[in-house]
């Protein structure tokens, strides 16, 4: 293996990338060179282990950590000739334990699936088959026609939602749980017929709506790891701060719809102190989440009552929403209160636009202007989009990552991740082809009423 020369253990980055899934039986040196050429980077050196346990392993050294981040964004979970490639940062050996370290927090494990050639397409499986017919087959997650495999939703997000709802306390009368479970009935809902209960807010669109929101939940975790090198769970209150807030993460769901389903899904999946979720839409009908009582004896583990969802609901245009001030550095007292130490607040803004009709560029510009002009590089911003139509979710900068999420029950499933650090501007490799991401310009349309 290659030992890294440039190492950042705090962020789990290095100048050496550890690649698995590429060196396997039947793979030639030309195949390896073809894959590595996708990055358009001249690597300093490379080393491989063909007969390593668990499959062949490959290490490549980049000129710097900066270059390695660009390459990792292109290689990780890339589909290549029927295999999914994993690309992580090699962190060398721990001098204290002697054990090998490989990055974990900066790597998202939910696989990005793509339309691709079927595994083993060269094994003559169709030899002797009538050439006038096209062989087809299907599995629980894809449909194969001829030599091509087309993924479709496998129910991953619905399974995650079921598990989440079962674990959440007080779920029988929680409006957020009722909303994401398709059991929420608005207070002003009318019965369709005599003795007939009113229908839920989503009706037969539930699978589509909830998989879109859960895809954005997953994308937040992926974006945090990609752009910040840390998982969402690492952004939580520190026990040493004596309950003062040294972490602030605000998730803005712009164009969230008539009901705050995306913000609710975020709040339930990331119930961490210091997190706040803002649902913004001109048609929003706020949920009643203010009728719970605080139980001081019930504040351990994940037992957060409704107040602890930290859900803010704003009925209005995104242009009219006034961004809250960023938290300043604060002071905490030592146990004897005789001295104090200043702790700098960690702050992250996350803007989520899921099939939104809000002018994202205007909102994103305000986020960046506030950070750059008043707070500097210590604050970070991430934007995640899943566009449905027109150019509402266009941003005039290259994205860090572009992919189609085939777990979404909608043809409008392309996710784009942006961040305020221009460190990431790689070419996006999609369906095995390199595509340059062009900036979108032009006038933005206002939110529709």
N, C-alpha and C positions, 0 to 999 in steps of 0.2 A: 504494500500500500504506500501511498504518498503521504508524507507528513506535511501539514500546512506550514507555510512560512509566515503567513499573515493570518492571525487568529483573533476573533472577537468572541470570547466565551459568554459574555453577558447577553449579546444578541444571537448567539449560536450561529455565527457566520465564519467563513474562512475562504481562502483562495483556492481550495481543493474541493472538487465535487465527487461524490461517491455515487456511482450509477449501477443499478441492478435491473435485470430484465432484458438487457440488450445482448449479452453474451450467452447464447443458448445453442442447443444442438441444431445444426443446419444453417447457422448464421455465419457468413463469411466476413473476411476483413473488409471487403468492399461494402457490405451492409453496414458495418460499424462506421466506416468513413462517411457513408451516405448520411447516417443519422447525425454524426457530429457536425457535418457541414451545414445542418439546419441553423446553427447558431451564427454562422458566418464569422466565427472567432478562430484565430490561430492560437491554439493552446500551447503553453510553454512546454509541457511534457505530459505523458500518459503512461499508465501502468495497468496491466490486467492480470486477473487470475482466472484461467479458463475452467479448471477443475475444482473450484472452491465449493465447499458444502452449501447447498441451497441454490446452486447455479453460479454462472460466471459473474465476476465483479470487475468493474472498471473505475479507475480514478483518473481524473484530468485536472491539471493545474492551470488556473487562469492567471492573468497578469496582476490582478488585484481582487479584493473582495467586491468592489463595485462591479467589475466585469463578471465575476462569478454570480452575482445576484441576477444580472440580466440573462445569463445562460441558464441558470436554474429555473427562472420563470418560463423559459421556452421548453426545457427538457422535461420538467417534472410532470408526470402523469400523461406524457405524450404517447399516443398510440403509434406503434411502429411494427408493421407486418404481423399484426395479430397479437402483439404483446403490449402491455402497459408498462412504460418505463418509469422507474422511481429514481429521482435525483435529489440527493441530500448533501448537506455540507459535512465534510470530514473534519472532525475536531481533534483528531489525534488521540494519544493515550493520556489518561489522568496520571500525573506523576505520583500521586499519593496511593492510589489503589492499583495502578498498572492496567486498569481496564480501558478498553477502547470506547471513545465517545463519538456518537453520531447525532447530528441535530435532530430534535424531535418537535420542539415547540413551533419552529418555523415551517413545519411541513404539515399540510392538511391531508387527511387520509381518505376523505370521500372521493372516489375515483371520478374523473371527468370522462364520460363515455362519448364515443364519436361513431359516425358512420364509417365503416372500415371493411377491409377484406377479412373473410373468415379465417380462423386459425387453421393451419394445415391446408391452405388452398392449393398447394402443389402436390398433394398426395393422390391425384387422379381419382378422386372420389366419384366423379361424374363420368368416368370412362365407360363407354357402352350405353350411356343414357341417350334417349331420343333427343336429337338436337333441336327438334321443333318444340320441345317443352322446356320450361325453366324449373329446376328443382327448388322447392321451398320447404322451409322448416321453421319452427319457432321454439323458443324457450321461455322461461319465466320473465326474461328481461330483454329479449330481442327477437326480431324476425329476420331470417336469413333467406335471401332470394338469390339463387345462383351462387356466385362467389362473394357476394356482399352481405354484410350484417348491418341491420338497421335497429338501433336500440329504441326501446319504448319504456314508459314508466314501469318500475318494478314494485312500487309501493313503499320504498324506503322511507319517504317523508311521512307517510301515513302511519307506518309502524313506529317511527320516532314519536309522533304526536300521541299515539295511543299510550306508549310507555310514559311519556311526560304527564299526561292527564292522570294516569293511575297513581303516579308518585306524588302529585301535588296535593297538599292538605286543603281541607275545606272546599273541595271541588264541587260539591253538590249545589252550592249557592253562590259560586264565584262567577261574576259576569264575564270575566276574561275567558275562563274555562268554557262557559256556555257558548261564547262566541266562536272560539276555535273548534268546538265540538259540534257546531251546527245546531245547537239547542237554544240559542238565544232568540227570544221573541220580543220585539220592541214594545214598550209600554203602550204605544198608540196603535198597535196592530189590531186589525178588525177581523172578525170571523168571516170566512167566505160564505158559509151557509149555516143554518140553524144547527146547533149541537156539533159543529165542526170546529176544531181547534185551529187557530191561525198558524200558518206555516212559518218555518224559520227563515232567517234573512237570506240565505244562499239558495235554498231549494235544490234543484238538480245541478246547480253550478258549483256545489261545495267542493268536489274533488279538484276542479280547476283552481278555484280561489285559494284553497288552503295549501295546495302544492306550490303555488306561486309564492305565497308568504313564507312557507317553510324553506323554499329555495333561497330566499333572501336571508333567512336565519343562518343557513349553512354558509352562504356567501360572506356574511359578516365574519364568521370564524376563519374562513379561508383568507379573506382580505387582511385580517389582523396578523395572521401568520406570514402572509406573503409580504406585506408592506412594513410591518413593525417587528417581525421575527418573534412574536409572542402570541400565546393563546389568549382567548377572551377571559379565561379563568384567572390569568395572572394580573388582570386589571381589577383588583378588588381592594377593599380597605386593608391597611396594614394593622396588625394587632398592636404594634408598638405606638400607634398614634392616639391611643386612648379614646377611640371612637370619633376623633376628629377626621374629617374627610381629606385624605391626600390623594384620592383617585376620583376623577370625574370623567365619565364617558356619557356623551349625549348622542342618542340615535334619533335622527329626524326622519320620519316617514312622510315624505311630501306626496300629495295626491293619494292619500291612503284610502280614499273611497268613502262611501256613506257610513261605514262602520270601521272602527280602527283595528282591522284584523291583523295587518302586518305589525303594527306597534304592539298589539296584544301578544302575538306569537313571540316577538322579541322579548317582551317583559317576562313571559313565562319561561323561556329558554335561558335567559341570562338574568336571574334574580339576584344580582350581586349588589351589595351596598355601594353607593357611589355612581350607579348607572341610572340614567333617566331616559325615558322614551316619549317622544313628542309626535303625536299624530296630527297631521295638517291636511285639511281638505275643506273647500267651500260648502260641500254638501254633508259634512260630517254631522252625525247625530250622536252626541257623547253618551257613553255608557255611564250608568250610575255606580260609581266605585267609591263613594264617600260615606256609605252607610255601615261600615265595619268598625269594630272597636279594637283597640290595641290591648293585647294581653302580654304584659311584661314577662310572664312565665313561659311564653310560647314563642321565643325569639331565637331558637337554636336551629341548627341544620338548615333546612329549606322551608321552615315554617314561617313564611312571611305572609302577613295578612294583606288585605286589599290595598291598604295605604302603602305598603312596601313594594307594590308594583311600580311605583313612581311613574305612572302614566299621566302625561299631560295631553289634553285634547283641545285643539284649536279649530274652531269652525270659521274658516276664512281662506282667502288666497294666500299662497306661500309668500307672495311679494309683500303682504301686509303683516306677516309674522315678524315680530321684533326679537332678534336673537338675544338670549340672556347673556349677561356678562360672564366672562370666564372667571373661574375662582382664582384668587390671588394666593401667593405663598402664605402659609399661616404658621403659627407658633404653638407648640405643645409643651406642656409643663412636665418636668420630671416627677417621679413619685413623691419626692419630698417638697416639690413646688418651690424649691430654692433657686432653680435655674431653668432655663428653657432653651430649646433648640428649634431652629427653623427648618421646616420640611417643605420642599418644593412640591407643588401639586402636579400630578400627572394628568394631562388633559388630552382627550381624543374626541373629535367631532366625526360622526358617521352619518352620511346622508344616504338614505335609501329611497329609490324611485322605482316602485314595482308597478308596471303598467300605468304610470302616472301621466297626467295631462298638465302638470305644473311645469313652468319654465325653469328647468333645473339649472341652466347656466346662470341665471340671475341669482338664485339661491346659493350656488356654489361660489360665485364671485364674492358674495358678501361674507361667506365663511372664510375664504382665503384672505380677503382684504383685512378682516379683523385680526386674523392670526399674524399676517406678515407685518402689518403696520403697528400693532400694539403688543404682541406677545412673542414674536420671534420664532425660531425653529424648535423650541422646546415643546410646542403644541403641534399635534398632527391632525390631519383631516383625511378622510376616506370617503369616496362616493361609489355607490353600487347601483347599477341600473339594470332593469329588464324592460326594454322599450316595447311598446305595443303598436304605436302608429305615429305618423308625422315625425317631427324632430323635437318633441318636448324634452326628451332625455339626452339630447346631444350636449357634449362638452368639448370645447375647443382645445383639447390637449390629448396626446396619445394615451390610451389606457395601459394599465400595467398587465392586465390579463383579459382575454376574451374567450368565452367558451359557450357552447350550448348545453343547457342542463336538461337532459332527457328524462329526468324524474318529474318534470312539470307537464301537467295535462293541458298543454297549449302549444300551438306552433310558434308562438311568440315567446321563446324561451332563451334567447341569447342574453348572457350576463356579461357586463363589462365592469371592471374594477379600476378606479382611479385613486390617486393619492396626491398630496400636496408636495411631496418630495420628488423632484424630477429625476431621481436616481434610476427609476424604472421607466424605460421607454423602449422595451424590446419589440422586435417584429413578432407578430403573432403567428404561430403555426397552427393552421386550422385544416382539419381533414387531410393532413399530410402535405399541405401546400403552404408556402410562405406568403403572407399577405401583409403589405405595409398598411398600417392604420393611418388614414388621412384625417386631418382635423376637419370637423364640420363647422362651416361658417354660415352666416345668414341670420336674419331676424328670428327671434324666438316668439312663439305665440304665448299669450297670457293664459292662465288657468281658466278653464271653462266653468261657468256657474251652472 
